[in-house]
Amino acid sequence: MIEFHLDARSGVSPYLQLVRQVRQALRLGLLAEGDQLPTVKEVVAGLAINPNTVLKAYRELEHDGLVAARPGRGTFVTATLADASLAAHGPLRQDLRRWLAKARRAGLDEESIEALFMTTFRAAAQEEIA
């Protein structure tokens, strides 16, 4: 089962953080069809957020066709976002972990690492478009 976390410094609304975490877990194969999401009550207790925030996230996921609510039973995954590239994730994850360790040894903190990654990611995406 997925365990949610919130980053108050991200500037992203809590409900959208929950949606993104589910989508990422689906894309990485960490959640599969039939898996149950934590109940609203569990998420509220774990994160100390408003139940309506969790409900909004789950409704958006349901609207996207990724989950379905079963009254009295919970919310279950109905579709996945994983594709054939999932097999490549293992070696890439190892490479990324080595890169992260190298960045930390170079003295970069978490925010600096994220900033470096995101600017490089966006620049590479722009180069592909051009």
C-alpha positions as CSV (number, residue, x, y, z in Angstrom):
1,M,0.0,0.0,0.0
2,I,1.2,3.5,-0.8
3,E,2.3,5.8,2.1
4,F,1.6,9.4,1.3
5,H,3.8,12.3,2.4
6,L,3.4,16.1,2.0
7,D,6.0,18.8,1.3
8,A,4.7,22.1,2.6
9,R,7.6,23.9,0.9
10,S,6.8,22.6,-2.6
11,G,4.2,25.2,-3.4
12,V,1.9,22.4,-4.7
13,S,-1.5,22.0,-3.1
14,P,-1.8,18.9,-0.8
15,Y,-4.5,17.3,-2.9
16,L,-2.4,17.6,-6.0
17,Q,0.6,16.1,-4.2
18,L,-1.5,13.0,-3.3
19,V,-2.7,12.7,-7.0
20,R,0.9,12.9,-8.2
21,Q,2.1,10.3,-5.7
22,V,-0.5,7.9,-6.9
23,R,0.2,8.6,-10.5
24,Q,3.9,8.1,-9.9
25,A,3.3,4.8,-8.0
26,L,1.2,3.6,-10.9
27,R,3.8,4.6,-13.5
28,L,6.6,2.9,-11.6
29,G,4.6,-0.3,-11.0
30,L,4.4,0.2,-7.2
31,L,0.6,0.1,-7.4
32,A,-1.2,-2.4,-9.6
33,E,-4.8,-3.0,-10.6
34,G,-6.8,-4.2,-7.6
35,D,-4.5,-2.6,-5.0
36,Q,-6.3,-0.6,-2.3
37,L,-5.4,3.0,-1.6
38,P,-5.3,4.1,2.1
39,T,-8.7,5.0,3.4
40,V,-9.5,8.7,3.8
41,K,-9.4,8.2,7.6
42,E,-5.9,6.6,7.4
43,V,-4.6,9.5,5.3
44,V,-6.1,12.1,7.5
45,A,-4.6,10.5,10.6
46,G,-1.2,10.1,9.0
47,L,-0.9,13.5,7.5
48,A,-3.2,15.7,9.7
49,I,-5.0,17.1,6.7
50,N,-8.7,17.8,5.9
51,P,-10.7,14.8,4.8
52,N,-12.0,16.9,1.9
53,T,-8.5,17.2,0.6
54,V,-8.1,13.5,0.3
55,L,-11.6,13.1,-1.1
56,K,-10.8,15.7,-3.8
57,A,-7.6,13.8,-4.8
58,Y,-9.4,10.5,-4.9
59,R,-12.2,12.0,-7.0
60,E,-9.7,13.3,-9.5
61,L,-8.0,9.9,-9.8
62,E,-11.5,8.4,-10.2
63,H,-12.3,10.9,-12.9
64,D,-9.1,10.0,-14.7
65,G,-10.2,6.3,-14.6
66,L,-7.3,5.2,-12.4
67,V,-9.3,4.2,-9.3
68,A,-12.8,3.3,-8.3
69,A,-14.5,3.9,-4.9
70,R,-16.3,0.9,-3.5
71,P,-18.8,2.1,-0.9
72,G,-17.9,0.6,2.5
73,R,-14.8,-1.1,1.2
74,G,-12.4,1.7,0.0
75,T,-10.8,3.0,-3.1
76,F,-9.1,0.5,-5.5
77,V,-6.8,0.9,-8.4
78,T,-8.5,0.1,-11.7
79,A,-5.8,1.0,-14.2
80,T,-2.0,1.3,-14.4
81,L,0.3,3.8,-16.0
82,A,3.3,1.4,-16.2
83,D,4.4,0.5,-19.7
84,A,7.1,-1.6,-21.4
85,S,9.8,0.8,-20.2
86,L,9.3,-0.5,-16.7
87,A,12.1,-3.0,-17.1
88,A,14.6,-0.2,-17.7
89,H,13.8,1.4,-14.4
90,G,16.1,-0.7,-12.3
91,P,19.4,0.1,-14.0
92,L,18.4,3.8,-14.4
93,R,17.5,3.9,-10.7
94,Q,20.9,2.6,-9.8
95,D,22.6,5.2,-12.0
96,L,20.5,7.9,-10.4
97,R,21.4,6.8,-6.9
98,R,25.1,6.9,-7.8
99,W,24.5,10.4,-9.2
100,L,22.7,11.5,-6.1
101,A,25.5,10.2,-3.9
102,K,28.0,12.1,-6.0
103,A,25.9,15.3,-5.7
104,R,25.8,14.9,-1.9
105,R,29.6,14.3,-1.7
106,A,29.9,17.5,-3.7
107,G,28.1,19.3,-0.9
108,L,24.7,19.8,-2.5
109,D,21.7,19.8,-0.2
110,E,18.3,18.4,-1.2
111,E,17.0,21.7,-2.6
112,S,20.1,22.2,-4.7
113,I,20.0,18.7,-6.0
114,E,16.3,19.1,-7.0
115,A,17.0,22.5,-8.6
116,L,20.0,21.1,-10.6
117,F,17.9,18.1,-11.8
118,M,14.9,20.1,-12.8
119,T,16.8,22.8,-14.7
120,T,18.8,20.1,-16.5
121,F,15.6,18.1,-17.2
122,R,13.8,21.1,-18.6
123,A,16.8,22.2,-20.7
124,A,17.0,18.7,-22.2
125,A,13.3,18.8,-22.9
126,Q,13.7,22.1,-24.7
127,E,16.6,20.8,-26.7
128,E,14.4,17.9,-27.9
129,I,11.7,20.3,-29.0
130,A,14.0,22.5,-30.9
